[in-house]
Amino acid sequence: MKYFQIKKMFLLVLLCIWPQSSVTASDVLPVFVSIIPQKYFVEKIGGDFVNVFVMVEPGAGPATYEPKPRQMTDLNKTELYFAIGVPFENVWLKKISAGNPNMQIIYTQEGIEKLPMASHSHDHEEETHEKEKGHFENDHRIKDPHIWLSPPLVMIQARNILTALIDAAPVHKLSFENNYKTFINELIDLDIEMRNMFAEKRKSSEFMVFHPSWGYFAKAYGLKQIPVELEGKTPKPAHLQELINQAKAKKINIIFVQPQFSSKSAEVIARAISGRVISLDSLALNWAENLRNAGLQLKNSLQ
C-alpha cells in the first residue's frame, strides 16, 4: 500500500515539472496574411507553430485598405507575409517589404489563372462565347481577386502555404505535411458537398449580388453571378433600372450584399421587385462554415 502511495506521489511530481506543451515561443513563426480567410488556411496547416496576424481588419475591405501604425510595427517582426492578390497589396507590399527586408513575401495565388472581374450582363452572349474560347490573353479587364471562395483554388493556395512554411521552419516539416493532408481532405469533402448541393436541375443558375465576389464559386458549381456594382462604382439610375428589369425577367427575388459594402442600391432593387436583401460575408473567419452557409443561401435563392 505504502509503495503505491509513493509511486503515485512520484508520478504527480513528474506531471508538475514536465513541460505541458512541446511548443515553445521560439518554435512559433510570426506571419502576416492580407485577409481573414487566409488566417484560417495558414492556421490549418501551421497549427501551433504559427502566430497569424491579419492585415485587413473585420469590417474593412481589401480594395482600399491602409495598414494601421501598429500593424506596420508588427510587420517589422514578421518572417513571412502571405499575399493573395487583393488590390491594396499593389500599393502596400513594396512599402511593407522596404520596412522589413528580411521578411519573405509568399504569393499564394501562384498557379491560379484568374478570371476577368464580372461586369453587368447585357446578354452579349457572342462576346462571352468568344472569350471562353481562349481570348483571355487580349482581355485587359481587371482580374478577379476572390480566389479564396473556391475550394479547388484554395487547394492550390494551401500547397503554396505548405511549401513556404516548410522552407521557413523545416524542423516542423512532418507536422505541416500532416496538417496539410488533413486540410486537403476537408477541402475535397467540402467541394463534393457543394457539387452535390448544386447538382439538381433548377429553373435558373443566376443570382444577383452587389459586389462580384462569387465568380470563382459560381464557375466551380455551374452558377452565374450578376453584379450590381460596376468596376467598384455604385450604379447610376439608368443602370439600376436595367438591373431591376433584368431581375424581373429572370425571376430573381433575392439580392445578396456584403457587410463591407453599402446595401442601398441592393435595397432599391429589392423594393422594386418585391424581393429581399440577404448578407453573404466573403471575408468571414470560419471559412468552411461560411462557405457552406453561402452555398445553402444561394441554392435556396435559385429554387
C-alpha positions in Angstrom: 0.0 0.0 0.0 2.8 2.4 1.0 4.6 1.5 -2.2 1.7 2.5 -4.4 1.2 5.8 -2.5 4.9 6.7 -3.0 4.6 5.8 -6.7 1.5 7.9 -7.1 3.3 10.9 -5.5 6.3 10.4 -7.7 4.0 10.5 -10.8 2.3 13.7 -9.6 5.7 15.4 -9.2 6.7 14.4 -12.7 3.5 15.8 -14.1 4.1 19.1 -12.3 7.6 19.5 -13.5 7.2 18.1 -17.1 6.5 20.7 -19.8 2.8 21.0 -20.5 3.4 21.7 -24.2 6.1 20.8 -26.6 5.7 24.1 -28.4 7.8 27.0 -27.1 7.8 30.7 -28.1 10.9 30.2 -30.2 9.1 27.5 -32.2 6.3 29.8 -33.3 6.5 31.7 -36.6 5.0 35.2 -36.7 3.3 35.5 -40.0 1.0 38.1 -41.7 -1.8 37.5 -44.1 -3.8 40.0 -46.1 -7.4 38.9 -45.4 -9.2 36.9 -42.7 -9.9 33.7 -44.6 -6.2 33.3 -45.1 -5.8 33.1 -41.4 -8.0 30.1 -41.5 -5.9 28.5 -44.2 -2.5 29.2 -42.6 -3.6 28.0 -39.2 -5.0 24.8 -40.7 -1.5 24.0 -42.0 0.8 25.7 -39.5 -1.2 24.6 -36.4 0.5 25.6 -33.1 3.7 26.6 -34.9 2.3 29.9 -36.4 1.0 33.1 -34.9 -1.1 34.7 -37.7 -1.8 38.5 -37.9 -4.4 39.8 -40.3 -3.9 43.0 -42.3 -7.4 43.8 -43.4 -9.4 44.0 -40.2 -13.0 42.9 -39.7 -15.5 45.2 -41.4 -12.9 46.7 -43.8 -12.5 45.9 -47.5 -9.3 44.8 -49.2 -9.6 47.1 -52.1 -8.5 50.4 -50.4 -7.2 49.3 -47.0 -4.4 51.2 -45.4 -2.3 49.5 -42.6 -2.5 50.9 -39.1 0.7 52.2 -37.5 0.7 49.2 -35.0 0.4 46.8 -37.9 3.5 48.3 -39.6 5.3 47.9 -36.3 4.2 44.2 -36.1 5.3 43.7 -39.7 8.9 44.5 -38.6 8.9 41.3 -36.5 7.3 39.1 -39.1 9.1 36.4 -41.0 6.5 35.6 -43.7 3.8 37.6 -45.4 1.2 35.6 -47.3 -0.2 37.7 -50.1 -3.3 36.7 -52.2 -3.6 39.4 -54.9 -6.1 41.8 -53.4 -5.9 45.4 -54.6 -4.4 47.1 -51.6 -1.3 44.8 -52.0 -0.4 46.6 -55.2 0.3 49.8 -53.2 1.5 48.4 -49.9 3.6 45.3 -50.4 6.6 47.3 -51.7 6.4 49.6 -48.7 6.0 46.7 -46.3 8.9 44.9 -47.8 11.1 48.0 -47.6 10.3 48.2 -43.9 11.4 44.6 -43.3 13.8 43.4 -46.0 14.2 40.0 -44.1 10.5 39.2 -44.4 9.7 36.9 -47.2 6.5 37.6 -49.3 4.7 34.5 -50.4 2.3 34.9 -53.4 -0.3 32.2 -52.6 -2.1 32.9 -55.9 0.8 31.4 -57.8 -0.5 28.7 -60.2 -4.0 30.1 -60.4 -5.4 31.5 -63.7 -7.5 34.5 -62.7 -10.8 35.4 -64.4 -11.8 38.9 -65.5 -13.9 40.7 -62.9 -17.6 40.1 -63.7 -19.4 43.0 -65.3 -23.1 43.8 -65.8 -24.8 41.2 -68.0 -26.3 42.8 -71.2 -26.8 39.4 -72.8 -23.7 39.8 -75.0 -23.7 36.1 -75.5 -21.5 36.2 -78.6 -18.8 38.2 -76.8 -18.8 35.9 -73.8 -18.6 32.9 -76.0 -15.5 34.3 -77.8 -13.8 35.0 -74.5 -14.5 31.5 -73.3 -12.9 30.1 -76.5 -9.5 31.3 -75.5 -9.1 35.0 -76.0 -8.3 35.9 -72.4 -4.8 37.0 -73.4 -6.4 40.1 -75.1 -8.7 40.8 -72.2 -7.4 43.8 -70.2 -10.3 43.9 -67.7 -9.4 43.9 -64.0 -8.7 40.4 -62.8 -11.0 38.9 -60.1 -9.0 38.5 -56.8 -11.6 36.5 -54.9 -9.8 33.1 -55.3 -10.4 32.2 -51.6 -14.1 31.4 -52.3 -13.5 28.3 -54.4 -12.4 25.1 -52.6 -10.5 23.8 -55.7 -8.5 27.1 -55.8 -7.9 27.0 -52.1 -6.2 23.6 -52.6 -3.6 25.4 -54.8 -3.1 28.2 -52.2 -2.7 25.5 -49.5 0.2 23.9 -51.4 1.9 27.3 -51.7 1.4 27.9 -47.9 2.8 24.4 -47.1 5.9 25.0 -49.2 6.6 28.4 -47.6 6.2 27.1 -44.0 8.5 24.1 -44.6 11.1 26.4 -46.1 10.8 28.8 -43.1 10.7 26.0 -40.4 11.9 22.7 -41.8 12.1 21.2 -38.3 8.3 21.1 -38.3 8.0 19.6 -41.8 6.2 16.5 -40.7 3.6 18.4 -38.7 3.0 20.8 -41.5 2.6 17.9 -44.0 0.2 16.0 -41.8 -1.9 19.2 -41.2 -1.9 19.9 -45.0 -3.1 16.4 -45.8 -6.0 16.8 -43.3 -6.9 20.2 -44.7 -6.9 18.9 -48.3 -9.2 16.1 -47.4 -11.5 18.7 -45.7 -11.4 20.8 -48.9 -12.2 17.7 -51.1 -15.2 16.9 -48.8 -16.5 20.4 -49.0 -16.1 20.6 -52.7 -18.0 17.3 -53.1 -20.7 18.7 -50.8 -21.0 21.9 -52.9 -21.2 19.9 -56.1 -23.9 17.7 -54.8 -25.8 20.8 -53.5 -26.0 22.3 -57.0 -26.2 19.1 -58.9 -30.1 19.1 -59.0 -31.7 20.6 -62.0 -33.1 24.1 -61.4 -35.0 26.8 -63.3 -32.2 29.3 -63.1 -28.5 29.3 -62.2 -28.2 33.1 -62.0 -28.1 35.2 -58.8 -27.7 38.9 -58.2 -25.0 40.2 -55.9 -23.9 43.8 -55.1 -20.1 43.2 -55.2 -18.9 40.5 -57.7 -17.1 38.3 -55.1 -18.5 35.0 -56.1 -17.2 34.5 -59.6 -14.9 31.5 -58.8 -17.5 29.9 -56.6 -20.1 30.3 -59.4 -17.7 28.9 -62.0 -16.9 25.8 -59.8 -20.6 24.9 -59.3 -22.3 25.9 -62.5 -23.7 29.2 -61.4 -23.6 32.8 -62.7 -23.4 36.0 -60.7 -25.0 39.2 -61.9 -23.2 42.2 -60.1 -25.0 45.4 -59.1 -21.7 47.3 -58.7 -19.7 48.1 -61.8 -15.9 48.4 -61.5 -16.2 49.5 -57.9 -18.8 52.1 -58.6 -22.4 52.4 -57.4 -24.8 52.1 -60.4 -26.5 55.2 -61.7 -30.3 55.4 -62.0 -30.3 54.1 -65.6 -28.2 51.1 -64.6 -30.4 50.4 -61.6 -33.5 50.3 -63.8 -31.7 47.9 -66.2 -30.9 45.6 -63.2 -34.5 45.8 -62.0 -35.8 44.8 -65.4 -33.2 42.0 -65.5 -34.2 40.7 -62.1 -37.9 40.7 -63.0 -37.2 38.9 -66.3 -35.1 36.3 -64.7 -37.4 36.0 -61.7 -34.7 36.9 -59.2 -36.1 37.9 -55.8 -33.0 37.9 -53.6 -30.2 40.4 -53.8 -27.0 39.4 -52.0 -24.9 42.0 -50.3 -21.6 42.0 -48.3 -21.1 43.7 -44.9 -18.1 45.6 -46.3 -20.3 47.5 -48.8 -23.3 49.8 -48.8 -26.6 47.9 -49.4 -28.6 51.0 -50.6 -28.6 50.0 -54.3 -29.5 46.4 -53.5 -32.3 47.6 -51.3 -33.7 49.8 -54.2 -33.7 46.8 -56.5 -35.3 44.6 -53.8 -38.1 47.0 -53.2 -38.8 47.3 -57.0 -39.0 43.5 -57.4 -40.7 42.9 -54.0 -37.7 40.9 -53.1 -35.3 40.6 -50.2 -31.7 41.6 -49.3 -29.5 38.9 -47.7 -26.0 39.3 -46.5 -23.2 36.9 -47.6 -19.8 37.7 -46.0 -17.0 36.7 -48.3 -14.4 37.6 -45.6 -15.6 35.5 -42.6 -13.1 33.8 -40.3 -14.9 30.4 -40.1 -14.2 29.9 -43.7 -15.6 26.4 -44.3 -18.8 27.0 -42.3 -19.3 30.4 -44.0 -18.9 28.9 -47.5 -21.3 26.1 -46.6 -23.9 28.7 -45.4 -23.4 30.7 -48.5 -24.0 27.7 -50.7 -27.3 27.0 -48.9 -28.4 30.6 -49.3 -27.5 30.6 -53.0 -29.2 27.3 -53.5 -32.4 28.4 -51.8 -32.4 31.6 -53.9 -32.4 29.6 -57.1 -35.4 27.4 -56.3 
